[in-house]
């Protein structure tokens, strides 16, 4: 089992728009394995490739006992008005803010053999699909916060012992 260290806020890789996977090779298989190993630790709903230092467009998820991954994911459908939903991030440890998210989402992508996959769900799974896809687009959940909450988040980051 290879659990990779999580990159923290301030690391430029977290603001990088990830590159699509074009070669479904052993390197991608190894990345998927590391993402699946890394997401299985308690309290983790998802891990995006850039959170472990890769700039390929891949993430893993672990919600309600469902563990999986998507290569080249795209959120293709959302339902419901965005609602403030309590959210945190492994790359911004210790912070928790209400973040506007749709209550239902559907994402499509591929498996390691290049076969199309679809993941859809509500609640925490919908939130994870949106959150992890944001990571691959170079966004942190902090970027989705209203200005007062974002200011408070930045203050808490500056005062944290990890920053």
N, C-alpha and C positions, 0 to 999 in steps of 0.2 A: 504494500500500500504506500503510495507516494502522495502525501499531503503537502502541497506547495505553500510557502508563505504568502500572505495576502499583502499586496501593495497598499500603502496608506495615502490618504489625502495629501496632495503636494507632489506626489510622484507623477511626472509628465505622462507616463503610459496610461494613466486613468483618463486623461483628456484627449487621448488619441482615438480617432475614428478607425476601427479595426478593418483589416483587409479581408475580402471574401476568400474563403478556401476554394482553390481551383484544383489542387491535387489532393485527392483522397488517399494519401499515402500513409506509411508507418509513422511519420512525424505527427500527422493529425490523429491517428489512433492513439498515440502516446499522450498527446495533449488531452484528448477526451478522457482517457483513463485517469490522468492526473486531476482533471476537473471533477470527475465522478468521485474519486477518492477524497478530494478536498471538500466537496459539498456534504459529505456524510457525517462530518463532525456535528455534535449537538448544537442547535440554534442556528443552523445555516439553511436558508431557503433557496439560495442560488449563489453561483460563483461564475463570473464572466472571465474569459481568457485574459483580458488585460489586467484583471485583479491579481493574476499570478504571473504577469510579466510578458504574456504573448500578445501580439497584435493581430491574431487571427480571429475571425468572426465566429466564435463558439461560446456557448454557455451551458452550464449544468443547473439542474434544479432538484430540490428535495422538499416536497410539500405533501403533508398528510400521508406519508409512506410511499409516495410516488417519486421515484428517482429516475431522472433521465437527462437528456441533453438535446441540443439542436445545433447543427452546423449551418451557418449562413441564415440565421433566423430573421424573420420579418413578422411583425405584428400586423396581420392583415384585416383584423376586424375587432372592434370593441363595441360594447353595448353599455347603455346607461350613462347618465351624466357623471362626470368626474365627482368623486366624493373625497373629503379629507380622510386619509387612512393613515394610521400610525405606522411609521416606517423608520427603519434604521439601515445601516450598511456596514459590512465588514471592513470597508476601507475608511470608514469614519467612525471608529469604535466609541461606544458610550453615548452617542447622540441618538435621539428619537424625536421625530417631528411628524405632524400631520402633513401628508403629501397628497396632492390631488391625483387620484387614479380612477380609471374606469372600473366598475365592479365585475366586468366580464371581459375576457380577451381570448383571441385565437391567434396562434402563431404557427407559421409553417417554416420548415427548414429541411435538413437532410440528415441521414445517419452516416456512419463511417464508410458505408458502401455506396453512398450517393443516392440512396433511395429516399423519396420524399417522406417527411414526417409531419404530423400535425399534432399540436397540443392545444387544448382549449380548457378553460375553466373559469370559475368565479372565485371571489374572495382572495385568499392568500396566493393561489396559483395565478390568478389574473394579475395580481400585483407583482409577483415574481417575474412573469413574462415581460411586463412593461419595464420593470426595474432593470432586469438583466439586458434587455435590448437597448435600453438607454445607455448602459455601460459601454456596449459595443459601438455606440454612436458617439462616445466621448463625453457622455453626460453623467453627472452624479445626481442623486435624488435632491441634493441641495439646490441644484439648478432649477428645480421645479417649485421651490418654495416661494411664497409671497415675500416681498422685501423685508418686512419686520422679522419674520421667522428666519430668513436667511441671515440677516444681521446678527440675530441671537445665536444661530448655529456657528457663524464665523467667530463670534466672541468665545463660545464654548470650545471651539477647536484651538484657538490661540491660548486658552487657559489649560488645555489638556496636558497630561504628562507625556503623551506619545507624539505630539507635534513638534 
